[in-house]
Amino acid sequence: MSDHLREKDWLMVNDMLLEMYDITDVSAFANQILRVLRMLIPYTKGYFLVFDRNGKIDDEKSAFLEMTIKECEMYIRTFYEKDYIKYTFDLSKHTITYRDTDIMPEEYRKKTEFYQSFLKPNGIPYGAGIVLRRHEKSIGILNLFRDENLGDFHSRDMFILDILKSHVAHMLSRILEQGKSAWSESRMCVRQGVEQFGLSYREGEVLACMDEGLSNAQIADQMGISISTVKKHVYHIFEKASVNSRGQLRKVLEELK
């Protein structure tokens, strides 16, 4: 199986995992997984659904790539319950990988309502991904789609997903657990930092994003501003807090507890 990946692919997988372990925000993690994974496995569209403690889809924490708002809403509101992978998701006790064409014979799969009303109209007949579970609890689904030009997912693609599945499940679980215990305390430190350093409203927003572990590029995406503007805000925050790095800033915030 290791012959499926070349040395540079292994290095990319390793770099991807190292980068992922540094992310502490669920939404940023989901978005980054989708973006980085695309360099290893070509796909047309994809989503990373994150579930709340009640097993429901958390729209705000979930991520979608190359899917329109209409497609996202249509899937979550209507087709998630009709998606044949949900049966696999509901029956599995552990994190597993799947490929749509392995779930059921093609003659039956193409007759399902999900295929006829969602996959076919959107031009994404092929799917594969990871059902994410931790301690037998549903925490998310990573699903990738391909159009006819890309064709079905190959054994190499499934091998990569199989390598990543346990890491992704562990990282998502860790971030979710950290969020439960640290969110309230972290938000209090940020509010105290805004007051003590005399930050503007916008600088306070950037500080909150930095506290969540987001990079400058991720902050720019989330706030809808340019990276250069983010850098200016970060510079002013550093200047007002009398620090020279994010590490020093975090230390100062922790001292405000």
Stockholm file with secondary structure:
# STOCKHOLM 1.0

chainA/1-257         MSDHLREKDWLMVNDMLLEMYDITDVSAFANQILRVLRMLIPYTKGYFLVFDRNGKIDDEKSAFLEMTIKECEMYIRTFYEKDYIKYTFDLSKHTITYRDTDIMPEEYRKKTEFYQSFLKPNGIPYGAGIVLRRHEKSIGILNLFRDENLGDFHSRDMFILDILKSHVAHMLSRILEQGKSAWSESRMCVRQGVEQFGLSYREGEVLACMDEGLSNAQIADQMGISISTVKKHVYHIFEKASVNSRGQLRKVLEELK
#=GR chainA/1-257 SS CGGGSCHHHHHHHHHHHHHHTTCCCHHHHHHHHHHHHHHHSCCSEEEEEEBCTTSCBCTTTCEEESCCHHHHHHIIIIITTTCTHHHHHHHCSSCEEEEHHHHSCHHHHTTSHHIIIIITTTTCCEEEEEEEEETTEEEEEEEEEECTTTCSCCHHHHHHHHHHHHHHHHHHHHHHHHHHHHHHHHHHHHHHHHHHHTCCHHHHHHHHHHHTTCCHHHHHHHHTCCHHHHHHHHHHHHHHHTCSSHHHHHHHHHTTC
#=GC SS_cons         CGGGSCHHHHHHHHHHHHHHTTCCCHHHHHHHHHHHHHHHSCCSEEEEEEBCTTSCBCTTTCEEESCCHHHHHHIIIIITTTCTHHHHHHHCSSCEEEEHHHHSCHHHHTTSHHIIIIITTTTCCEEEEEEEEETTEEEEEEEEEECTTTCSCCHHHHHHHHHHHHHHHHHHHHHHHHHHHHHHHHHHHHHHHHHHHTCCHHHHHHHHHHHTTCCHHHHHHHHTCCHHHHHHHHHHHHHHHTCSSHHHHHHHHHTTC
//
